[in-house]
């Protein structure tokens, strides 16, 4: 009587094991096995982290094993189970691998294909075609689009984390409870003693150190010491939390009438302002999108304010970027142009207003919209349109790990009405919603392509601005990721026709545009991909957005934003409309009060923390792929990433301001915090 040895691995997560009954059915090309209970007498099967083996006896040879059906039935109470993989050893000694990596919840069954990846046009038998279609039909019922707010990218149809499908929930919900994490952060940072003085101002700048002494690092302490200096202000546009706004100034806008006389005192070369612009030495940052956004009014006892400044920057002979003119609003008739030659406090306050505007833009657009929400769109479309056997599903699934969960938690606790975002941010209370809605109108697919984004800002010349590490490191990670994606794509798609004929990949791309981005005319997302090159670029955008881009704008938040005057989350006085008014007292009264400072500090600390057991770029412990060529491509990818990490480490040695946010060993695979 033929016997098949079945080996089943249970996950290592909390509560991954089960006491429920587990049954297996082997489906071959010739026939099926009997439904078999997997049980060892006097042995506790399916414990967390266990690998259990069983013999399944059959009357006749089953032929090639095509599918494995696993069923879980209640023993005494429902007990979820996480199955990593199943291996079947045939009577001839052949091993067939069946990746699973999913939860079995309730009295559920899962039918698995073997671990080889197949495009839909390569499935020939009705058995596997039906399995493929049934999986997608079920997924589309489970993963439904929902418009959380008008004008937003679409999100998952679930109001709470616990309503999500079990497979995409966090392993431990406690780890992503924003209220708990912020409260813990505030306690760890020893700032809870300031919460009962919520609306009182600080005494002076040194007073902010009282909530800064608990946790310091190289960068945050350096920021605290040098935040007033122009070089530090300019440097942050290149390598701070929001290094995506600076662009080469090719012509001064009419709304920003800076003259040569105004700028000449700040310029070192014997050139006019117009000549400096032509020489490529002038840069501009414009926060026009903040114009008209409603400031936070959730606390009627404390007015809060926003500005939409414009800042002109100059590259000096030492390649440092320095501010030379700031206008705090879009209308020059109502807003003077502040200059470094003005009174020290006028100039300092103008820079603080720019930093506050940058904080609002960073949190809501650069971070929330362009990494978190966009990765969720890709993730939902992935689940809806690509079955587990599709090579692109296997390629992308590690890069959307926990993203839908963290975003659902954010909508539940953080950016919802009366959420934590309202406690300290000037765009809380609905302003952040208006900002996302406006920013969606400039969110194009090409703007998510890293090289295109850099080039569109006129910042692509790597000999120019040699300290623009975000750009230089980003290029290397982008190209390495793209090379890896190309290697995998070319394994399964032997020509462009194979891409065109893949109805599932076309459905995935169309779902992103037509549903995730709601077919907005201005988004310019492709509705199809016609070649291997187009598919490679598309998938590189997904992986880069979820990994490198998110890491670059997320994990430096404590570094750059923990010193409150350098990144005020709100301002309590309106921007000055004339010069000569600013003094220390006015600035202190403009900056966040003690309570909001405490919430701000807790937030940037909590958001900057890596997860336990973090998986970094290139790490794929869950083996969705079994093919040797793909594993070789992964190994090549890891080696190239390690070389980039090593070179960045060498460059950072001895630097007072090391830049490591684009170092692959600090880039998690997915948006999970």
N, C-alpha and C positions, 0 to 999 in steps of 0.2 A: 504494500500500500504506500503510494508516494507521500512524502512528508515535506512540508514547507516550514522553515524556521522564521518566525516573525519576531523582530526586535523593535521595541517601542521605547522612545526616549521622552520623558516628562520634563517640562521646563524647570528652570531654577527660580522663577519668580515666586514671590509670596503667594501661598494658597494655590500653587500650580497643580499639586497632587489631588487625587480624588479617591473616595471610597466607593463610588458608584460602580455598577456593573459595566464592563467594557466588552463589546462584541466586535468581531472582525469577519468580513467576507472578502475573499480574494476573487477578483474577476479576471479571467483569462480569455485568450482568443478562442479557446475550445469550449470551456464551460466555467461555472462558478463553484467555489467551495461552499460547504454548508455554513450557515451563520454560526460562529464558534465563540463561546464565552472564554475570555482570556482570564484565567484564574489559577493561581498556585495555592493549593491547600496549605494552611498554616504559614502563609507568607503574605506580607502586606504589599500588594502590588501598587504601582503607579504613584509612588511617593514622590515628593518634590525632588527633582534632580536625578531620579532613578532611570536606569536603562534595564528594561525587563525583556526576556526572551521566552517564546512559547513555540510549541510544535503544533502545526495545523495539518491534520491528516485528511487526505482526500481519497476518493475511490479510484479516480483516474487522473492522469496528467492534465493540468488546466491549460496547457499551451503557454504562450507568452503572457505574463501578468500585465494587464493594461490598467486596472483600477484596483484600489483598496477602499473598502467601505468600513468606516469605524462608527459604531453606535454606542452611545452612553445612556444607560437607564438608571433611574433613581434606585438607590439601595434603601436608605431610611430617610434621607432628606436630600434635596438637590445640592449637588457638590460639583462646582465647575472644575474643568480639567484643561490644562494647557499641554497639548501634544506638540513636541518639536518635530519629530520625524519618525518614519517607520521604514525599516529595511526588511526585505523579504529575500531569504536564501532559498533558491529553487532546488529540486532534487538533483539537478546537474551541477550544483555548486555555484551557480551564477547569483550575484547579488543585484537586487533592484532597489533603488532608493526612492522614497516617496516623501519629499519635504512637506511639512504641514504648517508649523509655526502659527497655530491659531487655537482659540479657546473653543471647547465644546461646552455649551451652556444648556442646562436643562436636559430633557430627553432629546438630544440632538444627534444627527448623524452627519458625517463629513465623508465625501467621496473624493479620493485623491488620485491625481495622475502621477506617473513616475516623474522623476526630477528633470528629465530632458525638456528643454524649451522647444516649443513648436509655434510657428506662425499659423494663422487660421487656414491658409491655403494649403498647408502641408498635412492637415488632418484628413485622412482618406476614409476611415470607417465611420459608419453611422453611430457606433457606440461612443467614440470619443467626440464626435461632433455634437451629439446630444448632451454629453456631459459638459462640454464647453458652453453651450447655449443655456443649459439649465443653471450653471453657476452664474452667468451674467444676468439672467432673469432675476435670480434671487438677490444678487447684489444691488440691482437697480431698485428693487423694492426696499432694501435696507438702507442704501445710501441715497437719500433724496436731497435735491437742491432746495434751498430756502433763502428768501431775501430777508436778511435780518433787519436792514434799514434801507430805504430807497437810496439808489445811487451808489450803494456799496457793491463790491464783488459778492457773488452768491456764496453762501456758506452751507454747512450741514444742517439738516432739519432735525435739530435736537436743542431743547432749551437748557438742559443741564448735562453735566458730565456723565452722570449716572444713566442718562437716557441714551447714551451712545452705544453702538454695537460693542460688545465686549472686546473684540479684537483690536479696537483702536483706543480703548481707555488706557489711562496710566496704570502701571502695576500697583501703585499705592496712591490712592486719591489724596492722602495727607500731604504728599510731597508737592502737590500743585495747588494747595489751598492758598489763594493769595492773601486772604485775611490772616490766616495762621502764619504764613511766611513773613508778611510785613510786620506783624506784631512781634514775631520772634526776632526779626532783624532789628526792630527798634529796641527791643530788650537787650540783644547782644551788643548793640552799639552804645548802650547806656544812654539813650536819649529819651527814655520814657519819662524821666523827671521833668522834661520840658513840656510834656503834653498838657499838663494842667494850666500852663501859661499860654494857651493856644494863640491868643491874639496879641500878645505883647511883643514889642519889637526888641531886637538885640541892641546892646549898648553901642558897640562899635564893631569894626571888622574883626578884631582879635576875639571878640565875644563868640564868633562862629566856631572858633577852635574848640569851644566847650563840647560841641557835638561831633568833633572831628578826631578826638584823641584816641578813640578806642582801636580803630583799624586804620592803619596807614600803609601805603606801599610806595614804591619808588616814584611813580607818576603822580599819584594824588598829593603826595607831600610836596613834590616839585611844583605842582600847579598852585598849591596854597602859597608857596613862597614867591612865585613869579607871575601870578595871574594878572597883575596890573600892567605888566610890560607888554609893549606892542608886539614884540616877536612871538610871545606866547599866544596872544590873541590871533595873530596871523597863522601860526603853525597849526592851530586846531582845524582850520579849513582844509588842511592837507591830510592830517593824521589823527584827528580827534574822533569823536563819536559820529560825526556827520560829515565825512569827507567827500560828499557827493554834489555839493552845490557850487563850489568855486568854478568859475569859467574864465577863459581868456576874454578880455574886453577888447573888442575890435572897433567899437564906436560907443561913445557915451550916449545914453538915452536922454532925450529931451527933458524928461522928468527929473533928471539928476544933473543940474547945470554946474558941474565942477569946472572951474577955470584953471588955467596954468598958474595964475597968481596964487590961487588957493593952495595948489599942490606943490609948487616949486620948492618951497622950504623943506619938503619931505623927500625930494628927489636928489640923488647923488650925481647923476650923469649930467653933462652939459647938453641936455635935450629939452625941448618943450614937452608939455603933456601930450600933445598930438603925436610927436615923434616917439615918445615912450610907448604910446599905444601901438604905433606902427612897428616898433621894435619888439613887441610882444612882452613888454615888462609890466603891463597893467592888467589886473584881474578884477572881477566884480562878483559880488554875491547879492542877490535881490530876493527879498522875502515878500514879493508882491502878493503871493497867494494868501498871506495872512490879512490882507486888506479886507475890512468888512466882516471879519470873523467875530462872532459874539463872545465877549469875555465872560468868564465864570461869574455867575451871580447866585450860586447856590447858598451862599452865606450873606444875607442882606446887610449884616453888620460890618462887613469888610468888602469894599470895592476892589476889584481886580482889573488889570489893564493889559492890553495887547498892543503891539506896534508892528508895522510892516516896513522895516528899515531897508536901506540900500547901502552897501559898503564898498568903497573902492580900495584896492590893495596894490601895493607896489613891490616888485622884486628888486631888491638892492644888489649891490655888487657882490655880496656874500651869499646870494641866492636865498636870502630870508624874505618872507612875505610879511609886509608891514601895512597896517591900515593908514590911509592918508586922507580919507574923507568919509563921513557917515551922515546920512540923512535919515531921520527916524520915521518918516512917512513917505507915501508915494507922491504927495502934492508938494512941489517946491515952494508954492506960495504960502503954505502954512507951516513949513518945516525948515529951519535953518540947516545949513551944512556945517556939521561940527568938524573941527580940524585938530591935529596934534598941537598946534600953537595956541589953542584956546586954553582957558584955565584948566588946571589939572583935573578938577572934579567934574567940569563940563565934559571933558574928553573921556574920563573914566565912566561917567554915567552913560554916555552915548554907547560906549563899548559894552557895558552891562546890558543895555537894551538889545543890542545885536545878539549877545550870547543868550538872552532869554528867548528871543525870536527863534534862534537856532535850536534851542531845546524843544520848543513847541513843534517845529518842523521835523526834527529828528524823531521824536517820540511817535507822532501821529502818522507821518508820511513815510519817512525813510525806514523806520522800524516796523510799525504796525501794518501799514498798508502794503508796502513793497516787499516785505519778507513774509510776515505772518499770514496775512490774508491771501496773498498770491500763492503761497505754497499750499494753503488749504484748497484753493481752487484746483490746482494740479492734482492734489491728492484725491479729492472727491471724484473727479473725472477718471482718474486711474482706476479706482475701485469699480466705477460704473461701467467702464468700457473695455477693460483688459482682464482676462481671466488669469489665474495664477500660473498657468502654463506658458503665458506669453513672455518672451524674453525681456520686453520693455517693462512689464510688471515686475519681474525679478530684479531688473536693474534699478528701478526707481523706488521700490517699496522701502528699502532702508532709509531713504532720504525724506520720507514723510512720516517717519516713526514719531508718534505722540503729537504731531502738529495739530491735527483736528481736535485732539483732547485739550491742548493748552489754549487753543483759540476759543473753544467752548467754555472753558473755565474763565477766560478773559471776558467773554460776553456775559457770563453769569455773575462775576464779582468785580471786574476791573473797569471796563469801559461802558457798562450799563448805566442806566439812570440811577443816580445816588450811589454809584460804585466808588471804588477806591480812587479812581482817576479824578473824581470831583474834589477830593480832599485837599489837594495841593497844587493843581495845575490850572493855569490861567485859561486853558482851552477846555477845562472840565465843564460840566453842566450843559453840554451840547455843542460847544465850539469845536471839539474834536470831531464830531459827526459832520459838521459843515466843512471842516478841513479835508476830511477823507472824500466827501462828495465833490469838492472842487478839484482835489488832486487826481481823482479818477479820470478827469478829462485830459490829463497829460500823461497818463500811464499807458504807454504803448508797448507792444512786444519788443520793439527794437530798444527801448529804454531799459529793458531788463537784460539785454546783451551787453556784458561788461565792456568789451572794446568799443562798441557803438556809443555807449553812454559817455565814456571818456573822450572819444573823438568828437562827439557832438558839442562838448564843452571846450574844445580846442586845447585839451590837456594831454594829447597823445604823444607828444614829443618827449621821449624819455631822457633826452639830454637836457631838456628844459626842466627846471625845478627838480634837481637830483634828490631832494629830500621828500618827494611825494611818494612815500613808501606804500601807501594804500594802493596807488595806481600800479607801481612796479611789482609788488607782491601779488596783487590781484591779477595782473596779466599772466604771471607764471602759473598761478593756481588755475586760472581759466584755461590756458592752453594745455596744461597737463590733464585737467578733467576732460577737456574736449578730445584729446588724444585717446584717453581711456574709453570714452563713449564711442568714438569712431571704431576702435578695435572691436568692441562688443557688437556694434551695429553691423560691421562688415562680416562678422561670423555668421549671422543669420540672414542678412540681406545681401545676396551675391550680386545684385544690380539694382538700379533705380526702379525697374519695373516691379520688383518684389515689394518695394515700399508702396508704390501706387496701388498694388493689388491687395495690400493688407487692409481689409475693411475695418479691423478693430483699431489699428493705430490711427486710421483716418477718423474713426468715430471719437477716439480720445481727443484728438486735436480739435475737432469740431465742437465737442462738448465743452471744452475750455472756453472757446470763443462765444458760442451761441447761448450757452447757459451760464457758465461760471462768470463770464464778463458781460452777460446779458446782451450780446450782439451790439454793444454801444458802437456807433459809427466811428468814434474817434479812437477806439482802442487799437485798431489795426492789428489784431491778433490773427494769425493765419487760420483758415478753416480747413486746410489740408496741407500735407507735405508731399512733395513730388520727387524727392531724391534722397539718397543716403546722406548727402551733405546737409540738406535742410533738416532731416530728422536728427542728425547728430547735433546740429546747433540748437534745435528745439530742446532736446533732452539735456544738453549742457546748461541751458538756461534754467531748467527745473532744478538740477542738482546744485548748480552754483548759487542760485537764489536761496535754496534751503540750507546750504552749508556755509560757504565762504562769505557771501554777502551778509547773511544774518550774523555770523560771528563778528564780522568787521564792524557792524553798527550796534551790537548788543553787549559784548563782554567788556568793552571799555567804559561802560557807563559809570561804574564806581570810580575808575581812574580819573575821569574828566569832569564828572558831575557831582562828586561828593563834596567838593568845596563850593558851598552854596553860591557865593558871589560870582563864581565863574560860570554857573549854569542855573540861574534862578528859574524855578518852575512857575513862578508868577511874579507880578509886580503890583505894588499896592498904591502907587501914585501914577498919574498919567505921564507919558513921555514929555519932556520939556519942549516947549515951542519957542523958546528964546534962550539966548546964552546968558551966562553970568548969574544964574540962579542956584546952581548946584553947590552943595557943601557936603561934608561927611554926614551930617544929620539927615539931610534930604535923601541921600543915597540909602542910608540905613532904614529910613522909613519907607523907601520904595521896595526894598528887598523883602523876601518872604519873612513872616513873623516866626516865632519860635515853634509853634505847633506845625505849621506847614513845612518848615525846614526839616522837622523831625520826620514827617511823613515822606518827604522827598528823599531824605537820606536812606530811610528804610527801603524805599522803592528801588533806588538805583543799586543798593547793595544786593537786594533779593534778586533783581533781574540780571545781575552780573555773575551769579553763581552757576557753576557747572553742575550737572546732575550727577548723582551717584552712578557709578558704572557707566560713565559717558562713553559713547562710541564715536570716535573721531574719523575724519575723512579717510577713506580707504580701508576702514575696519568693517569686515562683513562676517561676523561670527555665525549668523544664521545662513546656512548654505542653501540658498534658493537655487543657485546654479550648481550642476554637477559636472558639466562639460569641462574637460581639461583645458581647451583653448581659452575659455573665459577665466578660469582660475589663473592661467598664465598671464592674462591681461590684468587681472587684479594685482598679482604680484609685481608686475612691471609698474603699475600705478602707485603702489605703496612705496616702491623704491624711489620713484621720481619725487613723490611727496616728501619722503624722508630727506632727500637731497635739498629740497627747497627749505625745509625746516632747519637743516644744518646751516645753510648759507645765511638764513635770517638770524639765527643764533650768533653766528660769527660777526655779522654786521652790527648786531645790538651790543656786543661786548664793549663795556666802558662808556656806553651812551647814557647821558642823564635822562634822555627821553627815548627809551627803546620802543620800537614798534613791533608788536607781535600778534596783532589781531587778525592778520592774514597768514599766520604761520600754520601750516596744515596740522601740526600736532596740537593746536589749540582751536581747531575748527571742528565742531561736532557735525556728524552726518546730517542732522535734521534740526528743524526749529522745534525745540522741546522745552523752552523756558521763555 
